[in-house]
Amino acid sequence: MKIIFLQDVRGIGHKFDVKDVSDGYARNFLFPNKLAEPASDGALKKIDEMKAAHQHSEAELMKQLEDAKRQIEAVTLEFPLKADKSGAPFASVNKETILSALRDHKFVTTERVGIDLKYPIKEFGPHTVEIDLKKGVVAKLKISVVKGE
């Protein structure tokens, strides 16, 4: 049976693919779970329209991500940390602190972003952290850890 995938199905097909699968698999698994629909002429036309709309929304998302990347790379976030008498910081800058600062500056909203930080930053001075926004867009955030009150 020829079907159109409405969602990605691991090992079988991707969204909007048109493939032949066994009748039982289509009727007993794909159709009840709304993962696919039969490939009729009307459905094929509808899928073409959905593909075009999906590609347009993907292009818009990529544009927004690139704009966010440019904004993030244009600034340096400053994190003041208290220091002891010898000059060592009491605290550190971790992923949650960086994410909170990104949200405070309106670079990201409620979505999670990948912050490439193996260990919390415990040294004063400039640092660079990679921020994985989505879809392979990675921004390099400049961080300055300074002595605070």
N, C-alpha and C positions, 0 to 999 in steps of 0.2 A: 504494500500500500504506500502510495506517495503522500508524504505529510510535510507540513511547514512547522518548524520549531518556533515556539513563542518565547521560550527561555532556553538558556544553555543547559544541556544535559551531558554530564561528564562522560566522555568516551563514546558518545553517540553523535552529537551535533551541537552547533551553536545557534544562537538566536537568529532567526530569519533564514536559516538553511532550509533547502528543500531536499529531502532524502527519501529513499525507499526503506521501509522497515516492515517487519512481519505484521500481519493483520492483528494477531492476538496482542502483541506488545503495544501496538497503537491503541486498540480498543480497551485493553485492560489496565494500562499504566499511563500512557501519554495523554490520552483524551480526558480521563477522569481527573487527573492532576493538573489539567490545563497547561501542559507543557508543549502541546502541539495541537494542530487542527488539520483536517484533510485538505489536500492541495487541489482545490477546485479553481476554476478560472477567476471567479470573483475574489477568492481568498488570495490568489497570486497577485492580483491588481492591488488589493488592500495592503498586502505585505510590501509591495514596491513603494507605496505611499508612506508606510510606516518606516521603511528603511531610510527614505529621504528625510523624514522628520527626525529620525534618530541620528543620522549623520549631521544634520543641521544643529541639533542640540549638543552633540559631541564637539562640534566646531566652536560653539558658543562657550562651552565649559572649558575647552583648551585656551580660548582667548582670556577668559576670566582667570584661569590658573597662571597664565603667563603674566598678566597684569599684577596679580598678587606676588608673583616671584620678583618682578621688578621693584615693587614697593618694599618688599622685605629686604632685598639686597641693597637698597638705597639708604637704609638706616642702620644705626648702631645702638643696640639696647644696652642700657647701663644698669648694672645690678650692684647696689651698695651693700657690703657685708661688714659686720663688726669684726675688729681684729683685736688680738690680745697684745700684751706689751712687747712680745718678740716680733710681732708683725704677721703672725699666722691668722688666717680667718677662723672665726668660730663656726660659721655655717658653710653651706655650699650652694651652688646653683644646679638644680636637677631638671629633669624633663618637665615635671609639672610646673615648676617656676617659669620656665621658658614658655610653655604653652599658655600659662596665665598671662604673661606679658604680651604674647602675640594677640591674645583675645582682648586685653586692655587697649592695645593700639589698633584694634579693629582689622588686623590682617587676616584673621580667621574668626569664624563664628563658633557654632557648637560642634562642628565636625572635628574628628580626630585627625591629626597629622602625624606622620612618622618623624620623630626627632632622633637623629643619629648621634647618640651620646652614650658611650659605653659606661663611663663613670661620671659621677657628679663633679662639677668644676670646683676645685678647692684652692685655686691659686689666683692671685690678683693679676690683672693685665688683660690684654686683648685675646680673644678666642674666636674661632669660627666653627659654627655648627651647621650641619646639613639638615634641611627641613624638607621632607618628602611630602609634597602637597597632595598629589594624586596623579594618576595617568603618566607616571614617569617624569613629572615636573619636579625638579629638585632645586631649592633655593639655598644659597649660602648666607646664613645669618651671622652678622658680626656682633659679638658680645664683648662688653667691657666690664670686668669685675673690678670695682673700686672700693677703697676703704671708706666705710660709712661711720656715722655716729653711733 
